[in-house]
Amino acid sequence: MTKYEICQTFAEIMGFSTDGLEPNTDGNDPTPGAVARPYDCCLDMKELQDLGISTATCDFKAWWRREVRAFRK
């Protein structure tokens, strides 16, 4: 998710307007350090799974909906 998409998600969850929200389309070219970074930087969790440690995840939007529920009226 881009920062813009994350802000859109939070606005949706919290019931806020996104009228003033605009994506940043300037300067999105990667810096020299980012060029060397692999596109897929997922971590291998096999060692944790082999130890019996849960690597279950929760959907980003679902997790935040649950966590901010206390702030919604």
Buried (B, 14 or more C-beta within 10 A) or exposed (E): EEEBEEBBBBBEBEEEEEEEEEEEEEEEEEEEEEEEEEEEEEEEEEEEEEEEEEEEEEEEEEEBBEEEEEEEE
